[in-house]
């Protein structure tokens, strides 16, 4: 499935809803579940749907495998009913299907439970240490290290990202990310793939000048990262991704190709990341885990820097394009 969070405008205001992107458009999974349950003869389909497939992505992920299985059943029944070319409507004539151009995609998981960003591509890591005039640490090969970011600063595709007032070197970072689908502690690497709900594109924006200062005191990154992180456009389940270690990754700025890589060049796999992060620590559904930047996947490596007004388009095969514009805004007191 290609799961999303979409925003729809009604006479009562704007609402964010859990959806699935299909060739016909976006299916509202919560409304679709109520319709599905009504077809099965349930007495209170709407109330039950809110429990089984909530309209919120995080609550849906907390439903685990049972929620995913039911969502697939809903989509299958909706597709079967649509073969007659008459699109079904939900309870009280609720819309079940929305054209892509009639809604706005938001971050697939607007409020992750937490955010960990790893440092897993050797080419990028080597280049960073080289630019700082430091040797590559042997410890990097021994364990997949990460930092914890601001999971409340997530934006989605199409959103503007504000140029931080404290930086003159704004950068993008092209990453593949996963979202955890079930809780676990001390997860063995050989079982870690079972904990992945899906994959998405991640742009780990960086204020490079303040980040460099932070790292000189051997703490961080923090302020150099926490102002914003973009994910999207959708969350793609593992069955649709296939091999996550053979995905083309590109970044374009104002339509010009700046970065090109492949997820297969990763040194530390997501399975290793999950195993390491879960050591004596509970991972929860909705935890966001970034891969770190693919080789050549940022302006720092290329000595090229984005400017206010630039449009960044990060694309990963089988997932889609994450598009954001950087804007410089006037400071408010």
C-alpha positions in Angstrom: 0.0 0.0 0.0 0.9 3.6 -0.5 -0.3 5.2 2.7 -0.7 9.0 3.1 -2.1 11.7 5.3 -4.2 14.1 3.2 -6.0 17.3 4.0 -9.5 18.0 2.7 -11.4 21.2 3.0 -15.1 21.1 3.9 -17.7 23.6 4.9 -16.7 22.8 8.5 -13.0 23.5 7.9 -9.9 21.6 7.0 -9.4 18.0 8.2 -6.4 15.6 7.9 -7.3 12.1 7.1 -5.6 8.7 6.6 -5.6 7.6 3.0 -4.3 5.1 0.5 -3.0 6.4 -2.9 -4.5 4.3 -5.7 -4.6 4.7 -9.5 -8.1 6.1 -9.1 -7.2 8.6 -6.4 -6.9 8.7 -2.6 -9.2 6.3 -0.7 -10.2 7.6 2.8 -9.4 4.4 4.8 -11.4 5.3 7.9 -14.6 6.1 5.9 -13.8 3.1 3.7 -13.6 0.9 6.7 -17.0 2.1 8.0 -18.5 1.4 4.5 -16.8 -2.0 4.5 -18.2 -2.9 7.9 -21.7 -1.7 7.0 -21.5 -4.0 4.0 -20.7 -6.8 6.4 -23.8 -6.1 8.5 -22.1 -4.4 11.5 -24.6 -2.6 13.7 -22.2 0.3 14.5 -19.8 0.5 11.6 -18.6 4.1 12.1 -17.8 3.5 15.8 -16.0 0.3 15.1 -14.1 1.8 12.1 -12.7 4.5 14.4 -11.2 1.8 16.6 -10.0 -0.5 13.8 -8.7 2.0 11.2 -8.6 5.5 12.9 -8.3 8.5 10.6 -4.9 9.4 12.1 -1.7 7.7 10.8 -0.1 7.2 14.2 -3.2 5.7 15.7 -3.5 3.4 12.6 0.1 2.2 13.0 -0.5 1.5 16.6 -3.2 -1.0 15.4 -0.3 -3.1 14.0 -0.7 -6.0 11.5 -4.4 -6.3 12.1 -5.0 -2.7 11.0 -2.8 -3.2 7.9 -4.7 -6.4 7.0 -8.1 -4.8 7.3 -7.0 -1.8 5.3 -6.0 -4.1 2.4 -9.4 -5.8 2.6 -11.1 -2.4 2.5 -9.1 -1.4 -0.6 -9.9 -4.8 -2.3 -13.6 -4.4 -1.7 -13.6 -0.8 -2.8 -11.8 -1.8 -6.0 -14.2 -4.6 -6.7 -17.2 -2.3 -6.2 -15.6 0.3 -8.5 -15.4 -2.1 -11.4 -18.9 -1.2 -12.4 -17.6 2.4 -12.9 -19.9 3.6 -10.2 -17.7 4.8 -7.3 -19.3 3.8 -4.0 -20.1 6.4 -1.4 -19.8 5.8 2.4 -22.1 6.2 5.3 -24.3 9.3 5.1 -23.0 9.8 1.5 -19.4 10.4 2.8 -16.9 10.6 0.0 -14.6 7.5 -0.1 -12.5 8.6 -3.1 -10.7 11.9 -3.6 -9.0 13.1 -6.8 -5.3 13.9 -6.2 -5.8 17.5 -7.3 -8.7 17.9 -4.9 -6.7 17.4 -1.7 -3.3 18.4 -0.2 -0.8 15.8 0.8 0.7 16.4 4.2 3.6 14.5 5.9 2.5 10.9 5.9 3.2 10.8 9.7 2.8 14.4 10.8 3.8 13.7 14.4 6.1 10.7 14.7 6.5 9.2 18.1 10.2 9.9 18.0 12.9 10.6 15.4 16.3 9.0 15.1 18.6 9.8 12.3 21.5 7.5 11.6 24.8 8.0 9.8 24.9 4.9 7.6 26.4 5.8 4.2 30.3 5.5 4.3 30.8 7.9 1.3 29.0 10.7 3.0 30.6 10.1 6.4 34.1 10.0 4.9 33.5 13.3 3.0 32.3 15.0 6.2 35.3 14.0 8.2 37.6 14.9 5.3 36.1 18.4 5.2 36.7 18.8 8.9 40.3 17.7 8.5 39.7 14.7 10.8 40.4 11.0 10.3 37.5 8.5 9.8 36.9 7.0 13.2 37.2 3.2 13.4 34.2 3.1 15.8 31.9 4.2 12.9 32.3 0.7 11.3 31.5 -1.0 14.6 28.1 0.4 15.3 25.4 2.4 13.5 25.3 5.7 15.4 22.5 8.2 15.4 21.2 11.4 16.9 17.6 12.1 18.1 15.9 15.0 16.4 12.8 17.2 16.8 9.9 15.0 15.9 7.5 17.9 16.4 9.1 19.8 13.5 8.0 17.5 10.6 6.8 19.0 7.4 5.5 17.3 4.2 5.8 17.6 0.4 4.7 20.9 -1.0 5.4 22.7 2.3 7.7 25.7 2.6 10.7 25.4 4.9 11.8 28.6 6.6 15.5 29.5 6.3 16.7 29.7 9.9 17.7 33.2 11.1 20.9 31.9 12.6 22.5 30.4 9.5 24.1 31.4 6.2 24.6 27.9 4.9 21.4 26.0 4.5 21.6 22.5 3.1 19.4 19.6 2.1 20.2 15.9 2.8 18.8 13.1 0.7 17.8 10.1 2.9 15.7 7.0 2.9 13.6 6.6 6.1 11.5 3.9 7.7 8.7 4.1 10.2 8.3 1.4 12.9 5.1 -0.6 12.9 5.2 -2.5 16.2 6.7 -2.2 19.6 9.9 -4.1 20.5 12.9 -4.1 22.8 16.2 -5.9 22.2 15.1 -6.8 18.6 17.5 -9.2 16.8 18.7 -8.0 13.5 17.4 -11.1 11.8 13.9 -10.3 12.9 14.1 -6.5 12.6 12.5 -6.3 9.1 9.2 -7.5 10.7 9.1 -4.2 12.6 9.1 -1.9 9.5 5.7 -0.5 8.6 7.0 1.3 5.6 9.5 3.5 3.8 9.5 7.2 2.9 11.7 9.9 1.5 13.4 12.2 4.1 15.1 15.6 3.7 17.2 16.2 6.8 17.6 20.0 6.5 20.8 21.3 8.0 22.2 24.7 9.1 25.8 23.8 8.3 27.6 26.6 9.9 26.0 26.2 13.4 26.1 22.4 13.0 29.9 22.6 12.5 30.3 24.7 15.6 28.2 22.3 17.6 30.2 19.3 16.5 33.5 21.0 17.5 32.4 20.6 21.2 31.5 16.9 20.5 27.8 17.4 21.2 25.0 17.5 18.7 23.8 18.1 16.1 20.9 19.9 17.7 20.1 23.5 16.7 21.7 22.9 13.3 18.9 20.3 12.6 15.9 20.7 14.8 14.2 23.6 13.0 12.6 21.3 10.4 12.7 17.8 8.7 10.6 16.9 5.7 9.2 13.4 5.0 6.9 12.1 2.2 5.2 12.1 -0.1 3.8 8.8 1.1 4.6 5.8 3.3 5.1 2.7 1.1 4.7 -0.7 2.8 7.5 -3.2 2.5 5.6 -5.5 0.1 5.5 -2.8 -2.5 9.1 -1.7 -2.0 10.6 -5.2 -2.5 14.4 -4.8 -2.0 15.0 -1.6 -0.1 18.7 -1.8 -0.9 18.4 -1.2 -4.6 16.5 2.1 -4.9 17.7 5.0 -7.1 18.0 8.2 -5.0 18.2 11.6 -6.6 18.0 15.3 -5.6 17.2 18.2 -7.9 17.4 21.9 -7.1 15.3 24.1 -9.4 15.0 21.2 -11.8 18.8 20.6 -12.0 20.2 17.3 -10.9 22.6 17.8 -8.0 22.7 14.4 -6.3 22.5 10.8 -7.5 23.0 7.6 -5.5 21.5 4.3 -4.6 20.3 2.9 -1.3 22.4 -0.2 -1.9 25.5 1.7 -1.1 24.5 1.8 2.6 27.0 0.3 5.1 24.7 -0.2 8.1 21.3 -1.8 7.1 18.0 -0.8 8.7 18.0 -4.1 10.4 21.2 -3.2 12.1 19.8 0.2 13.0 16.7 -1.3 14.6 18.7 -3.9 16.5 21.1 -1.2 17.9 18.4 1.4 18.6 16.3 -1.1 20.5 19.1 -2.3 22.8 17.5 -2.0 26.3 15.2 0.6 24.8 11.6 0.3 23.6 10.8 1.2 20.0 7.2 2.2 19.4 4.9 2.3 16.4 5.4 5.6 14.7 9.1 6.0 15.5 10.8 7.6 12.5 14.3 6.3 11.6 16.4 8.0 8.9 19.3 6.3 7.0 21.6 9.3 7.0 22.6 11.0 3.8 23.4 8.9 0.7 26.8 9.7 -1.0 26.7 13.1 -2.8 23.3 13.6 -1.3 23.9 17.1 0.1 25.3 20.5 -0.8 28.1 20.1 1.7 29.7 17.3 -0.3 29.3 19.2 -3.5 30.3 22.7 -2.3 27.0 24.0 -3.6 24.4 25.7 -1.4 20.7 26.3 -1.8 19.3 29.8 -1.7 16.0 31.4 -0.6 13.4 30.6 -3.2 15.1 27.4 -4.4 12.9 24.3 -4.9 14.3 21.0 -3.7 13.0 17.8 -5.1 14.2 14.6 -3.5 13.2 11.4 -5.2 13.5 7.8 -4.3 12.5 5.0 -6.7 9.1 3.3 -5.8 8.3 6.1 -3.3 8.0 9.3 -5.2 9.1 13.0 -5.0 9.4 15.0 -1.8 9.3 18.7 -2.9 10.0 21.7 -0.7 10.7 25.4 -1.2 13.1 27.3 1.1 11.9 30.7 2.1 13.5 33.5 4.1 10.9 35.1 6.4 11.1 38.3 8.4 11.7 37.7 12.1 8.8 38.3 14.5 9.2 39.2 18.1 
